[in-house]
Amino acid sequence: MKTIKENLDKIKTQIDETATSCDRRPEGVQLIAVSKKKSVKIIQEAIDAGAKHFGENYIQEAVEKIEIIADDTITWHFIGHLQSNKAKFAVKHFEYIHTVDKFKLAKEINKQAKKINKVQKILLQINIGEELTKSGARIDNAIDLVKQIHGFENLSLQGLMCMPPYFTEPEKARTYFQQLVQIREKILEQNFDNITMEHLSMGMSNDFKVAIEEGSTMVRVGTSIFGNR
Ligand SMILES: *Cc1c(COP(=O)(O)O)cnc(C)c1O
């Protein structure tokens, strides 16, 4: 079995090579190590191997681990489904929340961020495959949702996130990544104030190379770093 360091180094090399091969700067792609269900010890091993950005899915598990690790050089990304009544914990501990998909949730995050004087960075999760089993805003609701939330002073809308249907053949995910890029363009055409939409959070262990080719700025990789969950 390979060590976490070997896995991380390999993925970083693959990110660099893929970015370079499509004339993108490797620094323009942030690797997020997805550590859900992994212990503090294992996360610490990844930190020692140089990982700086981590993604977590379950709020209670995440808060416990973040408080034990207590390392303010680490950037935490919330990438799981978030219920409004847990928003305050996500706001307290996470620099980015990737999974905002409803007005109600955005409103609550704004409220909780205001309480602690924070401007919370968020991404809108789009249900790009229109799958009943997945969270995310509907594609045709995306612009309306941006319209509703772009005035919130304690939110900073940083971009879009998606999780396409799972394919063993990563090439099949390409069309979904392209659709997310198009939604981003449609939002930018509306010229909302204070919205840069610089990030596209797309690509996981299986398909991050294709996602980078299509413009991903944040790849969320779990299994290829930490092994099976
Ligand atoms: C678990 C998870 C990942 C990581 O998936 P792997 O296939 O293990 O790389 C990425 N994004 C989200 C939203 C996840 O829940």
The ligand as an SDF file (V2000), in Angstrom:
LIG
                    3D

 15 15  0  0  0  0  0  0  0  0999 V2000
  -16.6720   12.1460   -0.8400 C   0  0  0  0  0  0  0  0  0  0  0  0
  -16.7150   13.3270   -1.7440 C   0  0  0  0  0  0  0  0  0  0  0  0
  -15.6460   13.6280   -2.6190 C   0  0  0  0  0  0  0  0  0  0  0  0
  -14.4290   12.7480   -2.7710 C   0  0  0  0  0  0  0  0  0  0  0  0
  -14.7450   11.6460   -3.5700 O   0  0  0  0  0  0  0  0  0  0  0  0
  -13.6260   10.5530   -3.9680 P   0  0  0  0  0  0  0  0  0  0  0  0
  -14.2570    9.8100   -5.0720 O   0  0  0  0  0  0  0  0  0  0  0  0
  -13.3570    9.7410   -2.7690 O   0  0  0  0  0  0  0  0  0  0  0  0
  -12.4130   11.3110   -4.4180 O   0  0  0  0  0  0  0  0  0  0  0  0
  -15.7310   14.7800   -3.3690 C   0  0  0  0  0  0  0  0  0  0  0  0
  -16.8020   15.5960   -3.2940 N   0  0  0  0  0  0  0  0  0  0  0  0
  -17.8320   15.3440   -2.4790 C   0  0  0  0  0  0  0  0  0  0  0  0
  -18.9820   16.2880   -2.4410 C   0  0  0  0  0  0  0  0  0  0  0  0
  -17.8320   14.1950   -1.6930 C   0  0  0  0  0  0  0  0  0  0  0  0
  -18.8940   13.9450   -0.9080 O   0  0  0  0  0  0  0  0  0  0  0  0
  1  2  1  0
  2  3  1  0
  2 14  2  0
  3  4  1  0
  3 10  2  0
  4  5  1  0
  5  6  1  0
  6  7  2  0
  6  8  1  0
  6  9  1  0
 10 11  1  0
 11 12  2  0
 12 13  1  0
 12 14  1  0
 14 15  1  0
M  END
$$$$
